[in-house]
Amino acid sequence: MASCYCKISLLFVSLVVASSILAAPWAESQQPPGDPVGVSTYGLITGVLYCSPNGNVNGSSTPVFPNASVQLQCGVMAIAASVTNRSGAFLMMLDPMQFQLMDPISNCRLITITPLSSCNANLPSNGLLVSTLHSYGGIMVSDSVSVTHFIPVGFSLVSSS
């Protein structure tokens, strides 16, 4: 599973670098407020969702939760969405404008809108798996592009009523 993340992350970084080189003249004139002059910061959110009452690993045999819809909700708005792959992994990318307009740590959360019962009929069919975010660090991809990485703190089942 770790190699899946490496491949996805390498592909993402390659796409960001290529797009920053192609869009460099435009990016300088459209710089989001808050970024150092000439630097665009992207947000990257990755995680793995498990088929358990709390969406986390509960022992070494906990199955993953494939094909689950995961949303990034900031305030009351869904900002980004992803669907977990067959390994339960998801990835979301936030462009510099989205990233500047929100505070991922204090104002955003991940919400799994697919019922738990879809991966295991013995699990609840109502309620949402919810997690806040934690900054996992950042990197400068080039002189004009940086990426800040976020991961879920830990999912918990919340009543959807």
DRENFILUM-712547 format. One line per field, with one value per atom (N, C-alpha, C): atom name; chain; x negated, y, z negated; residue number from 0; residue in three letters. Coordinates in steps of 0.2 Angstrom, whole numbers, plus 2048, in hexadecimal, padded with zeros to 3 digits. Layout:
DRENFILUM-712547
atom: c(CA | ...) $
chain: c(A | ...) $
xx: c(X | ...) $
yy: c(Y | ...) $
zz: c(Z | ...) $
n: c(NUM | ...) $
res: c(ALA | ...) $
This chain:
DRENFILUM-712547
atom: c(N | CA | C | N | CA | C | N | CA | C | N | CA | C | N | CA | C | N | CA | C | N | CA | C | N | CA | C | N | CA | C | N | CA | C | N | CA | C | N | CA | C | N | CA | C | N | CA | C | N | CA | C | N | CA | C | N | CA | C | N | CA | C | N | CA | C | N | CA | C | N | CA | C | N | CA | C | N | CA | C | N | CA | C | N | CA | C | N | CA | C | N | CA | C | N | CA | C | N | CA | C | N | CA | C | N | CA | C | N | CA | C | N | CA | C | N | CA | C | N | CA | C | N | CA | C | N | CA | C | N | CA | C | N | CA | C | N | CA | C | N | CA | C | N | CA | C | N | CA | C | N | CA | C | N | CA | C | N | CA | C | N | CA | C | N | CA | C | N | CA | C | N | CA | C | N | CA | C | N | CA | C | N | CA | C | N | CA | C | N | CA | C | N | CA | C | N | CA | C | N | CA | C | N | CA | C | N | CA | C | N | CA | C | N | CA | C | N | CA | C | N | CA | C | N | CA | C | N | CA | C | N | CA | C | N | CA | C | N | CA | C | N | CA | C | N | CA | C | N | CA | C | N | CA | C | N | CA | C | N | CA | C | N | CA | C | N | CA | C | N | CA | C | N | CA | C | N | CA | C | N | CA | C | N | CA | C | N | CA | C | N | CA | C | N | CA | C | N | CA | C | N | CA | C | N | CA | C | N | CA | C | N | CA | C | N | CA | C | N | CA | C | N | CA | C | N | CA | C | N | CA | C | N | CA | C | N | CA | C | N | CA | C | N | CA | C | N | CA | C | N | CA | C | N | CA | C | N | CA | C | N | CA | C | N | CA | C | N | CA | C | N | CA | C | N | CA | C | N | CA | C | N | CA | C | N | CA | C | N | CA | C | N | CA | C | N | CA | C | N | CA | C | N | CA | C | N | CA | C | N | CA | C | N | CA | C | N | CA | C | N | CA | C | N | CA | C | N | CA | C | N | CA | C | N | CA | C | N | CA | C | N | CA | C | N | CA | C | N | CA | C | N | CA | C | N | CA | C | N | CA | C | N | CA | C | N | CA | C | N | CA | C | N | CA | C | N | CA | C | N | CA | C | N | CA | C | N | CA | C | N | CA | C | N | CA | C | N | CA | C | N | CA | C | N | CA | C | N | CA | C | N | CA | C | N | CA | C | N | CA | C | N | CA | C | N | CA | C | N | CA | C | N | CA | C | N | CA | C | N | CA | C | N | CA | C | N | CA | C | N | CA | C | N | CA | C | N | CA | C | N | CA | C) $
chain: c(A | A | A | A | A | A | A | A | A | A | A | A | A | A | A | A | A | A | A | A | A | A | A | A | A | A | A | A | A | A | A | A | A | A | A | A | A | A | A | A | A | A | A | A | A | A | A | A | A | A | A | A | A | A | A | A | A | A | A | A | A | A | A | A | A | A | A | A | A | A | A | A | A | A | A | A | A | A | A | A | A | A | A | A | A | A | A | A | A | A | A | A | A | A | A | A | A | A | A | A | A | A | A | A | A | A | A | A | A | A | A | A | A | A | A | A | A | A | A | A | A | A | A | A | A | A | A | A | A | A | A | A | A | A | A | A | A | A | A | A | A | A | A | A | A | A | A | A | A | A | A | A | A | A | A | A | A | A | A | A | A | A | A | A | A | A | A | A | A | A | A | A | A | A | A | A | A | A | A | A | A | A | A | A | A | A | A | A | A | A | A | A | A | A | A | A | A | A | A | A | A | A | A | A | A | A | A | A | A | A | A | A | A | A | A | A | A | A | A | A | A | A | A | A | A | A | A | A | A | A | A | A | A | A | A | A | A | A | A | A | A | A | A | A | A | A | A | A | A | A | A | A | A | A | A | A | A | A | A | A | A | A | A | A | A | A | A | A | A | A | A | A | A | A | A | A | A | A | A | A | A | A | A | A | A | A | A | A | A | A | A | A | A | A | A | A | A | A | A | A | A | A | A | A | A | A | A | A | A | A | A | A | A | A | A | A | A | A | A | A | A | A | A | A | A | A | A | A | A | A | A | A | A | A | A | A | A | A | A | A | A | A | A | A | A | A | A | A | A | A | A | A | A | A | A | A | A | A | A | A | A | A | A | A | A | A | A | A | A | A | A | A | A | A | A | A | A | A | A | A | A | A | A | A | A | A | A | A | A | A | A | A | A | A | A | A | A | A | A | A | A | A | A | A | A | A | A | A | A | A | A | A | A | A | A | A | A | A | A | A | A | A | A | A | A | A | A | A | A | A | A | A | A | A | A | A | A | A | A | A | A | A | A | A | A | A | A | A | A | A | A | A | A | A | A | A | A | A | A | A | A | A | A | A | A | A | A | A | A | A | A | A | A | A | A | A | A | A | A | A | A | A | A) $
xx: c(7FC | 800 | 7FC | 7F6 | 7F2 | 7EF | 7EE | 7EB | 7F1 | 7F7 | 7FD | 7FC | 7FB | 7FB | 7F5 | 7EF | 7E9 | 7EB | 7EE | 7EF | 7F4 | 7F9 | 7FE | 7FB | 7F7 | 7F4 | 7EF | 7EB | 7E6 | 7EA | 7EF | 7F3 | 7F6 | 7F9 | 7FB | 7F6 | 7F0 | 7EB | 7E9 | 7E8 | 7E6 | 7EB | 7F2 | 7F7 | 7F7 | 7F5 | 7F5 | 7EF | 7E9 | 7E3 | 7E5 | 7E7 | 7E9 | 7EE | 7F3 | 7F8 | 7F5 | 7F1 | 7EE | 7E9 | 7E5 | 7E1 | 7E5 | 7EA | 7EE | 7F2 | 7F4 | 7F8 | 7F5 | 7EE | 7EA | 7EC | 7EC | 7EE | 7F5 | 7FA | 800 | 800 | 7FD | 7FD | 7FA | 7F5 | 7F2 | 7F7 | 7FB | 800 | 806 | 807 | 80D | 80C | 806 | 804 | 809 | 80B | 810 | 80D | 811 | 80E | 80C | 806 | 803 | 7FE | 7FD | 7F7 | 7F1 | 7EB | 7E6 | 7E6 | 7E3 | 7E3 | 7E0 | 7E4 | 7E2 | 7E2 | 7E5 | 7E6 | 7EE | 7F0 | 7F6 | 7F6 | 7FB | 7FB | 801 | 800 | 805 | 807 | 80D | 80E | 80F | 80C | 80D | 810 | 815 | 818 | 818 | 815 | 815 | 817 | 81A | 81B | 81E | 81F | 822 | 828 | 82D | 833 | 834 | 836 | 837 | 83E | 840 | 847 | 848 | 849 | 849 | 84E | 851 | 855 | 852 | 84C | 849 | 844 | 844 | 841 | 839 | 837 | 830 | 82E | 827 | 825 | 827 | 82A | 82B | 828 | 822 | 81E | 81C | 818 | 814 | 819 | 81E | 823 | 829 | 828 | 82E | 82E | 834 | 834 | 834 | 832 | 833 | 83A | 83C | 842 | 842 | 842 | 842 | 848 | 847 | 84D | 851 | 84E | 852 | 851 | 856 | 855 | 853 | 84E | 84B | 84B | 84D | 84E | 84A | 847 | 843 | 849 | 84B | 850 | 84C | 84D | 84A | 850 | 852 | 858 | 85D | 862 | 868 | 867 | 861 | 860 | 85C | 85E | 859 | 854 | 84E | 849 | 846 | 845 | 842 | 845 | 844 | 847 | 842 | 843 | 83F | 843 | 841 | 844 | 83E | 83E | 839 | 838 | 832 | 830 | 831 | 82F | 830 | 82C | 827 | 823 | 825 | 82B | 82E | 82A | 826 | 822 | 826 | 825 | 828 | 823 | 824 | 81F | 823 | 822 | 825 | 820 | 821 | 81C | 820 | 81D | 820 | 81C | 81F | 81B | 819 | 814 | 812 | 818 | 81D | 823 | 827 | 828 | 82C | 828 | 822 | 81D | 81D | 81D | 81C | 823 | 829 | 82F | 832 | 82E | 830 | 82B | 82D | 828 | 829 | 825 | 826 | 826 | 822 | 821 | 827 | 829 | 82F | 836 | 836 | 83D | 83F | 83B | 83D | 83D | 841 | 841 | 843 | 840 | 842 | 848 | 84D | 853 | 854 | 855 | 857 | 85E | 861 | 868 | 86B | 867 | 869 | 86A | 870 | 872 | 86D | 86B | 867 | 869 | 870 | 873 | 872 | 86F | 86E | 867 | 863 | 85D | 85E | 863 | 864 | 86B | 86F | 877 | 878 | 873 | 874 | 872 | 870 | 86E | 874 | 874 | 87A | 87B | 881 | 883 | 884 | 885 | 886 | 880 | 87E | 879 | 873 | 86F | 869 | 863 | 85D | 857 | 854 | 851 | 84F | 848 | 843 | 83D | 83A | 837 | 833 | 82D | 829 | 823 | 81D | 817 | 811 | 80C | 808 | 803 | 7FD | 7FB | 7F6 | 7F0 | 7EF | 7E9 | 7EA | 7E5 | 7E5 | 7DF | 7DF | 7D9 | 7D9 | 7D3 | 7D2 | 7D1 | 7D6 | 7D5 | 7D0 | 7D1 | 7CD | 7CC | 7C9 | 7C8 | 7CF | 7D4 | 7DB | 7E0 | 7DF | 7E5 | 7E3 | 7E7 | 7E6 | 7ED | 7EC | 7F2 | 7F2 | 7F8 | 7F9 | 7FD | 7FB | 7FE | 802 | 808 | 80D | 80F | 810 | 813 | 818 | 81D | 822 | 81F | 822 | 820 | 822 | 828 | 82B | 833 | 836 | 83D | 841 | 847 | 84C | 853 | 857 | 85E | 862 | 865 | 869 | 871 | 876 | 87C | 87E | 882 | 883 | 88A | 88D | 894 | 894) $
yy: c(7FA | 800 | 806 | 806 | 80C | 80E | 808 | 80A | 80D | 80C | 80F | 817 | 818 | 81F | 823 | 81F | 822 | 823 | 81F | 820 | 825 | 826 | 82B | 832 | 832 | 838 | 83B | 836 | 838 | 83A | 837 | 839 | 840 | 841 | 848 | 84D | 84C | 851 | 852 | 84D | 84E | 853 | 851 | 856 | 85D | 85E | 865 | 868 | 865 | 868 | 86A | 865 | 867 | 86C | 86D | 872 | 879 | 879 | 87F | 882 | 87E | 880 | 883 | 87F | 882 | 888 | 889 | 88E | 894 | 894 | 898 | 8A0 | 8A2 | 8A9 | 8AB | 8A6 | 8A8 | 8A8 | 8A3 | 8A3 | 8A9 | 8AC | 8B2 | 8B7 | 8B8 | 8BE | 8BC | 8B5 | 8B3 | 8B0 | 8B3 | 8B0 | 8B1 | 8AB | 8AC | 8B0 | 8B3 | 8B7 | 8B2 | 8B4 | 8B0 | 8AC | 8AA | 8A6 | 8AB | 8A9 | 8AD | 8AF | 8B4 | 8B6 | 8B1 | 8AF | 8AA | 8A2 | 8A1 | 89A | 899 | 893 | 891 | 88A | 88A | 885 | 881 | 87A | 875 | 871 | 86F | 86B | 863 | 85F | 858 | 854 | 850 | 84D | 845 | 841 | 83A | 836 | 830 | 82C | 825 | 821 | 81A | 819 | 817 | 816 | 80E | 80C | 805 | 804 | 7FE | 7FC | 7F9 | 7FE | 7FD | 802 | 801 | 806 | 80D | 80E | 815 | 816 | 812 | 814 | 813 | 811 | 810 | 809 | 807 | 801 | 7FE | 7F9 | 7F5 | 7EF | 7EE | 7E8 | 7E7 | 7E2 | 7E0 | 7DE | 7DB | 7D8 | 7DD | 7E3 | 7E8 | 7E9 | 7E7 | 7E8 | 7F0 | 7F1 | 7F8 | 7FA | 800 | 802 | 805 | 800 | 803 | 806 | 80A | 80E | 812 | 815 | 819 | 821 | 825 | 82C | 830 | 833 | 837 | 83F | 843 | 84A | 84E | 854 | 859 | 85E | 85F | 864 | 869 | 870 | 875 | 87A | 87B | 87F | 87A | 87D | 879 | 876 | 878 | 877 | 871 | 86D | 867 | 86A | 86A | 86E | 869 | 862 | 85D | 857 | 852 | 84B | 846 | 840 | 83A | 834 | 82F | 828 | 824 | 820 | 81B | 816 | 814 | 80F | 808 | 803 | 7FC | 7FA | 7FF | 7FE | 803 | 806 | 80B | 811 | 813 | 819 | 81E | 825 | 82A | 830 | 834 | 83A | 840 | 846 | 84C | 851 | 855 | 85A | 861 | 866 | 86D | 871 | 875 | 87A | 880 | 884 | 88A | 88E | 890 | 894 | 891 | 88A | 886 | 886 | 885 | 884 | 88B | 891 | 897 | 899 | 897 | 899 | 895 | 890 | 88C | 88B | 888 | 886 | 87F | 87B | 873 | 870 | 873 | 870 | 872 | 878 | 87A | 87B | 87B | 87C | 877 | 872 | 86C | 865 | 861 | 85A | 855 | 84F | 84A | 847 | 846 | 842 | 83D | 837 | 831 | 830 | 831 | 831 | 82B | 826 | 81F | 81B | 818 | 815 | 80F | 80E | 809 | 802 | 801 | 7FB | 7F9 | 7FD | 7FB | 7F7 | 7F8 | 7F3 | 7ED | 7EE | 7E8 | 7E9 | 7E4 | 7E5 | 7E5 | 7E3 | 7E3 | 7EA | 7EE | 7F5 | 7FA | 7FF | 804 | 807 | 808 | 80A | 812 | 815 | 81C | 81F | 825 | 828 | 829 | 82E | 830 | 82F | 82C | 82C | 833 | 836 | 83D | 83D | 841 | 842 | 849 | 84C | 853 | 851 | 856 | 855 | 857 | 854 | 856 | 857 | 85C | 85E | 859 | 856 | 851 | 854 | 85A | 85E | 860 | 863 | 866 | 866 | 867 | 867 | 86C | 86F | 873 | 86F | 86F | 86B | 86E | 875 | 879 | 880 | 884 | 88B | 88F | 88C | 890 | 88B | 885 | 881 | 87D | 87D | 879 | 875 | 870 | 86B | 86A | 86B | 86A | 863 | 85E | 858 | 857 | 855 | 854 | 84D | 84A | 844 | 844 | 83F | 83F | 83D | 841 | 83F | 838 | 837 | 830 | 831 | 82C | 82D | 82A | 82D | 82B | 82B | 827 | 826 | 82B | 830 | 835 | 834 | 835 | 835 | 839 | 837 | 83B | 83F | 83E | 841 | 849) $
zz: c(800 | 800 | 800 | 7FD | 7FD | 803 | 808 | 80E | 812 | 811 | 814 | 813 | 80D | 80B | 80E | 80E | 812 | 819 | 81C | 824 | 825 | 820 | 821 | 81F | 81A | 818 | 81D | 820 | 826 | 82C | 82E | 833 | 832 | 82C | 82A | 82A | 827 | 827 | 82F | 833 | 83A | 83D | 83C | 83F | 83D | 837 | 834 | 837 | 837 | 83A | 841 | 845 | 84C | 84D | 849 | 84A | 848 | 843 | 840 | 846 | 849 | 84E | 854 | 856 | 85C | 85A | 854 | 852 | 84E | 84E | 84A | 84C | 852 | 853 | 851 | 851 | 84F | 847 | 844 | 83D | 839 | 83C | 839 | 839 | 83E | 83E | 83A | 838 | 835 | 82E | 82B | 824 | 81F | 81B | 816 | 810 | 80C | 807 | 801 | 7FE | 7F9 | 7FA | 801 | 803 | 804 | 803 | 805 | 80C | 80E | 815 | 819 | 81E | 823 | 821 | 81B | 818 | 818 | 81B | 81B | 816 | 811 | 80D | 80E | 80F | 811 | 80A | 809 | 804 | 806 | 802 | 804 | 7FE | 7FF | 7F9 | 7FB | 7F7 | 7F9 | 7F2 | 7F3 | 7EE | 7F0 | 7EB | 7ED | 7E8 | 7EB | 7E7 | 7E6 | 7E0 | 7DE | 7DD | 7DE | 7DD | 7D6 | 7D2 | 7CA | 7C7 | 7C1 | 7BE | 7BE | 7BE | 7BE | 7C4 | 7C9 | 7CF | 7CE | 7C9 | 7C7 | 7C7 | 7C6 | 7C5 | 7BE | 7BE | 7B7 | 7B7 | 7B8 | 7B8 | 7BF | 7C0 | 7C6 | 7CC | 7CA | 7CF | 7D1 | 7CF | 7D1 | 7D9 | 7DC | 7E3 | 7E5 | 7EB | 7ED | 7F0 | 7F1 | 7F3 | 7FA | 7FF | 806 | 809 | 80E | 811 | 80C | 807 | 802 | 805 | 805 | 806 | 800 | 801 | 7FC | 7FE | 7FA | 7FB | 7F6 | 7F9 | 7F4 | 7F3 | 7ED | 7EC | 7E8 | 7EA | 7E6 | 7E5 | 7DE | 7DD | 7DF | 7E3 | 7E5 | 7EC | 7EF | 7F7 | 7F8 | 7FD | 7FF | 804 | 802 | 806 | 80B | 809 | 80E | 80C | 811 | 810 | 813 | 810 | 813 | 812 | 815 | 814 | 812 | 80D | 80B | 811 | 812 | 817 | 813 | 817 | 814 | 80E | 80D | 807 | 801 | 802 | 7FD | 7FD | 802 | 802 | 805 | 803 | 807 | 807 | 80C | 80D | 80F | 80C | 80F | 810 | 815 | 816 | 816 | 812 | 812 | 816 | 81A | 81E | 819 | 81B | 817 | 814 | 819 | 817 | 811 | 812 | 80D | 806 | 807 | 801 | 7FD | 801 | 7FD | 7FA | 7FD | 7FA | 7F4 | 7F2 | 7ED | 7E8 | 7E2 | 7DD | 7DB | 7DF | 7DE | 7D7 | 7D3 | 7CC | 7C8 | 7C8 | 7C3 | 7C6 | 7CD | 7D0 | 7D4 | 7D5 | 7DA | 7D7 | 7DA | 7D8 | 7DD | 7DD | 7E2 | 7E0 | 7E5 | 7E3 | 7E8 | 7E6 | 7EA | 7EB | 7F1 | 7F1 | 7F4 | 7F5 | 7F7 | 7F0 | 7F0 | 7E9 | 7E8 | 7E2 | 7E0 | 7E2 | 7E2 | 7E3 | 7EB | 7EF | 7F6 | 7F6 | 7F1 | 7F1 | 7EC | 7E8 | 7E3 | 7E1 | 7E2 | 7E1 | 7D9 | 7D5 | 7CE | 7CB | 7CF | 7CC | 7CD | 7C9 | 7CA | 7D1 | 7D3 | 7D9 | 7D9 | 7D3 | 7D2 | 7CE | 7CF | 7CC | 7D1 | 7CF | 7D4 | 7D0 | 7D4 | 7D1 | 7D2 | 7CD | 7CD | 7CA | 7CD | 7CA | 7CB | 7C7 | 7C8 | 7CB | 7CD | 7D1 | 7CC | 7CE | 7CB | 7D1 | 7D0 | 7D5 | 7D4 | 7DA | 7DA | 7DD | 7DE | 7E0 | 7E7 | 7EA | 7F1 | 7F4 | 7FA | 7FE | 804 | 805 | 80B | 811 | 816 | 81C | 821 | 821 | 825 | 822 | 826 | 823 | 822 | 826 | 826 | 824 | 822 | 81F | 819 | 814 | 80E | 80D | 809 | 808 | 800 | 7FD | 7F6 | 7F6 | 7F2 | 7F2 | 7EB | 7EC | 7E6 | 7E6 | 7E0 | 7DF | 7DA | 7DA | 7D5 | 7CE | 7C9 | 7C2 | 7BF | 7C1 | 7C0 | 7C0 | 7C4 | 7C5 | 7BF | 7BE | 7B9 | 7BC | 7BA | 7BC | 7B9 | 7BD | 7BA | 7BD | 7B9 | 7BB | 7C0 | 7C5 | 7CB | 7CB | 7C5 | 7C4 | 7C3) $
n: c(0 | 0 | 0 | 1 | 1 | 1 | 2 | 2 | 2 | 3 | 3 | 3 | 4 | 4 | 4 | 5 | 5 | 5 | 6 | 6 | 6 | 7 | 7 | 7 | 8 | 8 | 8 | 9 | 9 | 9 | 10 | 10 | 10 | 11 | 11 | 11 | 12 | 12 | 12 | 13 | 13 | 13 | 14 | 14 | 14 | 15 | 15 | 15 | 16 | 16 | 16 | 17 | 17 | 17 | 18 | 18 | 18 | 19 | 19 | 19 | 20 | 20 | 20 | 21 | 21 | 21 | 22 | 22 | 22 | 23 | 23 | 23 | 24 | 24 | 24 | 25 | 25 | 25 | 26 | 26 | 26 | 27 | 27 | 27 | 28 | 28 | 28 | 29 | 29 | 29 | 30 | 30 | 30 | 31 | 31 | 31 | 32 | 32 | 32 | 33 | 33 | 33 | 34 | 34 | 34 | 35 | 35 | 35 | 36 | 36 | 36 | 37 | 37 | 37 | 38 | 38 | 38 | 39 | 39 | 39 | 40 | 40 | 40 | 41 | 41 | 41 | 42 | 42 | 42 | 43 | 43 | 43 | 44 | 44 | 44 | 45 | 45 | 45 | 46 | 46 | 46 | 47 | 47 | 47 | 48 | 48 | 48 | 49 | 49 | 49 | 50 | 50 | 50 | 51 | 51 | 51 | 52 | 52 | 52 | 53 | 53 | 53 | 54 | 54 | 54 | 55 | 55 | 55 | 56 | 56 | 56 | 57 | 57 | 57 | 58 | 58 | 58 | 59 | 59 | 59 | 60 | 60 | 60 | 61 | 61 | 61 | 62 | 62 | 62 | 63 | 63 | 63 | 64 | 64 | 64 | 65 | 65 | 65 | 66 | 66 | 66 | 67 | 67 | 67 | 68 | 68 | 68 | 69 | 69 | 69 | 70 | 70 | 70 | 71 | 71 | 71 | 72 | 72 | 72 | 73 | 73 | 73 | 74 | 74 | 74 | 75 | 75 | 75 | 76 | 76 | 76 | 77 | 77 | 77 | 78 | 78 | 78 | 79 | 79 | 79 | 80 | 80 | 80 | 81 | 81 | 81 | 82 | 82 | 82 | 83 | 83 | 83 | 84 | 84 | 84 | 85 | 85 | 85 | 86 | 86 | 86 | 87 | 87 | 87 | 88 | 88 | 88 | 89 | 89 | 89 | 90 | 90 | 90 | 91 | 91 | 91 | 92 | 92 | 92 | 93 | 93 | 93 | 94 | 94 | 94 | 95 | 95 | 95 | 96 | 96 | 96 | 97 | 97 | 97 | 98 | 98 | 98 | 99 | 99 | 99 | 100 | 100 | 100 | 101 | 101 | 101 | 102 | 102 | 102 | 103 | 103 | 103 | 104 | 104 | 104 | 105 | 105 | 105 | 106 | 106 | 106 | 107 | 107 | 107 | 108 | 108 | 108 | 109 | 109 | 109 | 110 | 110 | 110 | 111 | 111 | 111 | 112 | 112 | 112 | 113 | 113 | 113 | 114 | 114 | 114 | 115 | 115 | 115 | 116 | 116 | 116 | 117 | 117 | 117 | 118 | 118 | 118 | 119 | 119 | 119 | 120 | 120 | 120 | 121 | 121 | 121 | 122 | 122 | 122 | 123 | 123 | 123 | 124 | 124 | 124 | 125 | 125 | 125 | 126 | 126 | 126 | 127 | 127 | 127 | 128 | 128 | 128 | 129 | 129 | 129 | 130 | 130 | 130 | 131 | 131 | 131 | 132 | 132 | 132 | 133 | 133 | 133 | 134 | 134 | 134 | 135 | 135 | 135 | 136 | 136 | 136 | 137 | 137 | 137 | 138 | 138 | 138 | 139 | 139 | 139 | 140 | 140 | 140 | 141 | 141 | 141 | 142 | 142 | 142 | 143 | 143 | 143 | 144 | 144 | 144 | 145 | 145 | 145 | 146 | 146 | 146 | 147 | 147 | 147 | 148 | 148 | 148 | 149 | 149 | 149 | 150 | 150 | 150 | 151 | 151 | 151 | 152 | 152 | 152 | 153 | 153 | 153 | 154 | 154 | 154 | 155 | 155 | 155 | 156 | 156 | 156 | 157 | 157 | 157 | 158 | 158 | 158 | 159 | 159 | 159 | 160 | 160 | 160) $
res: c(MET | MET | MET | ALA | ALA | ALA | SER | SER | SER | CYS | CYS | CYS | TYR | TYR | TYR | CYS | CYS | CYS | LYS | LYS | LYS | ILE | ILE | ILE | SER | SER | SER | LEU | LEU | LEU | LEU | LEU | LEU | PHE | PHE | PHE | VAL | VAL | VAL | SER | SER | SER | LEU | LEU | LEU | VAL | VAL | VAL | VAL | VAL | VAL | ALA | ALA | ALA | SER | SER | SER | SER | SER | SER | ILE | ILE | ILE | LEU | LEU | LEU | ALA | ALA | ALA | ALA | ALA | ALA | PRO | PRO | PRO | TRP | TRP | TRP | ALA | ALA | ALA | GLU | GLU | GLU | SER | SER | SER | GLN | GLN | GLN | GLN | GLN | GLN | PRO | PRO | PRO | PRO | PRO | PRO | GLY | GLY | GLY | ASP | ASP | ASP | PRO | PRO | PRO | VAL | VAL | VAL | GLY | GLY | GLY | VAL | VAL | VAL | SER | SER | SER | THR | THR | THR | TYR | TYR | TYR | GLY | GLY | GLY | LEU | LEU | LEU | ILE | ILE | ILE | THR | THR | THR | GLY | GLY | GLY | VAL | VAL | VAL | LEU | LEU | LEU | TYR | TYR | TYR | CYS | CYS | CYS | SER | SER | SER | PRO | PRO | PRO | ASN | ASN | ASN | GLY | GLY | GLY | ASN | ASN | ASN | VAL | VAL | VAL | ASN | ASN | ASN | GLY | GLY | GLY | SER | SER | SER | SER | SER | SER | THR | THR | THR | PRO | PRO | PRO | VAL | VAL | VAL | PHE | PHE | PHE | PRO | PRO | PRO | ASN | ASN | ASN | ALA | ALA | ALA | SER | SER | SER | VAL | VAL | VAL | GLN | GLN | GLN | LEU | LEU | LEU | GLN | GLN | GLN | CYS | CYS | CYS | GLY | GLY | GLY | VAL | VAL | VAL | MET | MET | MET | ALA | ALA | ALA | ILE | ILE | ILE | ALA | ALA | ALA | ALA | ALA | ALA | SER | SER | SER | VAL | VAL | VAL | THR | THR | THR | ASN | ASN | ASN | ARG | ARG | ARG | SER | SER | SER | GLY | GLY | GLY | ALA | ALA | ALA | PHE | PHE | PHE | LEU | LEU | LEU | MET | MET | MET | MET | MET | MET | LEU | LEU | LEU | ASP | ASP | ASP | PRO | PRO | PRO | MET | MET | MET | GLN | GLN | GLN | PHE | PHE | PHE | GLN | GLN | GLN | LEU | LEU | LEU | MET | MET | MET | ASP | ASP | ASP | PRO | PRO | PRO | ILE | ILE | ILE | SER | SER | SER | ASN | ASN | ASN | CYS | CYS | CYS | ARG | ARG | ARG | LEU | LEU | LEU | ILE | ILE | ILE | THR | THR | THR | ILE | ILE | ILE | THR | THR | THR | PRO | PRO | PRO | LEU | LEU | LEU | SER | SER | SER | SER | SER | SER | CYS | CYS | CYS | ASN | ASN | ASN | ALA | ALA | ALA | ASN | ASN | ASN | LEU | LEU | LEU | PRO | PRO | PRO | SER | SER | SER | ASN | ASN | ASN | GLY | GLY | GLY | LEU | LEU | LEU | LEU | LEU | LEU | VAL | VAL | VAL | SER | SER | SER | THR | THR | THR | LEU | LEU | LEU | HIS | HIS | HIS | SER | SER | SER | TYR | TYR | TYR | GLY | GLY | GLY | GLY | GLY | GLY | ILE | ILE | ILE | MET | MET | MET | VAL | VAL | VAL | SER | SER | SER | ASP | ASP | ASP | SER | SER | SER | VAL | VAL | VAL | SER | SER | SER | VAL | VAL | VAL | THR | THR | THR | HIS | HIS | HIS | PHE | PHE | PHE | ILE | ILE | ILE | PRO | PRO | PRO | VAL | VAL | VAL | GLY | GLY | GLY | PHE | PHE | PHE | SER | SER | SER | LEU | LEU | LEU | VAL | VAL | VAL | SER | SER | SER | SER | SER | SER | SER | SER | SER) $
